[in-house]
Amino acid sequence: MAPQYKTPGVYIQEPDSFPPSIVGVETAVPCFIGYTEKAVDTDLRSLHLLPRRIASLTEYVQMFGAAYLRKYYLLSDSVGAGRLPESDRNWGWVSLDGVNPYLLAEDSRKSFNLYDSMRLFYANGGGSCYVVSVGDYSGTIEKAALLQGVEVCASFIGPTMVAIPDAVLMSDDDARDLNVAMLRMCRDAGDRMALIDLWGMDKVEGPHWESQVASFRKGLRAAGPESMQFGAAYFPSLVTSIVAPEDIDMASFVTVDADKLATLKLALGQALQVDYPAAGEQVEGTGISTLNDKGKQIYATCVDRIGADTEELALHQLTQALASMVPGFQRLRTAIAATQNVLPPSGAMAGVWAMNDAVRGVWNAPVNTGIAGLVQPALPISGNQQDDLNVPVDGLSINAIRTFQGRGTLIWGARTLDGNSNDWRYIQVRRTMIYVEQSVKQALQTMAFNPNTAQTWATVASMIESFLHNLWAAGGLMGAKPSEAFSVQCGLGSTMTSDDVLNGVMRVQTMVQMVRPAEFMVLTIEQQMLAGA
């Protein structure tokens, strides 16, 4: 409507010089679903099953707490593995004095992966993300609770990828059902991808993992072929350095079991190579011997605290005392850290995807790069073994994380689970299309209820063309010139009929030429022979 001038004076008008523009949506915002130590915001309101956006590990700790404290104990060599309860998840041999071996066993099968996966996510360049807490550490991992988390994630807009690191700790059947639900959720939303961890790999011994991979693929087919383009799987698990030996303190040995406590005391005493007194027994001495005597007194106090409800400061003092007195105590802490450092790759890959998008753009494959905090893959993969992972008959491609001589460990695959599709075979193609679709969709929301006329059609086409031109200029579309990279049509007779206009339907047809990776590089070498030779 033209302005009405009633009062004498000067009036200023500032007409827009440019049409509305399309702003690209975020591409690297994962949603992590799992169990946390707590779930309260800064106002102490519950965050249980409520998605919360955070931007740092500090925020995570403030609202969701830290890692689950896994408990361990020692068994003497004479006892052997036969005494291990069936619930034990991890065990191995450790010697505190370099002579007497002890069996280090985890007290229960219960463990949780989310916190350490978040540490791996931020170590690899992760930024903002959502966290959905489905419960605390008081119970065990339940499929029903994690499925609730998937439903919550499906109900809001924002995440562009989804990961459930705790899924690998479930039974094979429960992990299958959970990952199938996650894939279907991503398919229905159309704006995110699932990062899938292979389940059941803790049962694999040595390099023979092909049967478990086949079982994984068989279970995942239940999601349906139309879901596979929205998922990517990485293999194997990662041996990391996220949990340092210095992170392990004597809280990991707090127990009221007298037998286990006696074994721990015996191991520490042997490592010190001296018969130390009982707790509370006073020790006297002078001169040089006083140093050794005071060590005995500290030891007696330390072992008396093991098994009691000790405050955090006392446990820290106990750990520091043992670390300074018992050289072999570091071996014990290293052995415990090793059991906690095997993590599924989804947390690391979410960080790698985020870093890739920030540095190179979503249209580049997140591949041929290392992983921060990685020591080595949990299982070795040869070139011949990767053949079936990368190009299987059923198309369910699995991306390998492999070690190469002289190059270290690299992510060596960038395929979706829809490996037989020429359209959606590659991760960056699927993610770039999500980026284009969601950016255009969000921008066109402002055009709703505008007149369905040629002026609106021209404005919409101009907006999309400008957005795609910028994407092409950045290297996100293939073509020597814009006309080869994309085309946009919107108008009566081209994309719409008269009935469409009468019914309030505006159709826009956009065609883009996506960038695909040079996955297979063939190098032909010819040798020029000397004439007459």
Secondary structure, 3 states (H helix, E strand, C coil): CCCCCCCCCCCCCCCCCCCCCCCCCCCCCEEEEECCCCCECCCCCECECCCEEECCHHHHHHHHCCCCCCCEEEEECCCCHHHCCCCCCCEEEEECCCCCEEEEEECCCCCCCHHHHHHHHHHCCCCCEEEEECCCCCCCCCHHHHHHHHHHHHCCCCCCEEECHHHHHCCHHHHHHHHHHHHHHHHHHCCCEEEEECCCHHHCCCCCCHHHHHHHHHHHHHHCHHHHHHEEEEECCEEECCCCHHHCCHHHHCCCCHHHHHHHHHHHHHHHCCCCCCCCCCCCCCCHHHHHHHHHHHHHHHHHHCCCCCCHHHHHHHHHHHHHHCCCHHHHHHHHHHHHCEECCHHHHHHHHHHHHHHCCCCCCCCCCCCCCEEEECCCCCHHHHHHHHCCCCCCCCEEEEEECCCEEEEECCECCCCCCCCCCEHHHHHHHHHHHHHHHHHHHHHCCCCCCHHHHHHHHHHHHHHHHHHHHCCCECCCCHHHHEEEECCECCCECHHHHHCCCCCCEEEECECCCCCCCCCCCCCCCCCCC
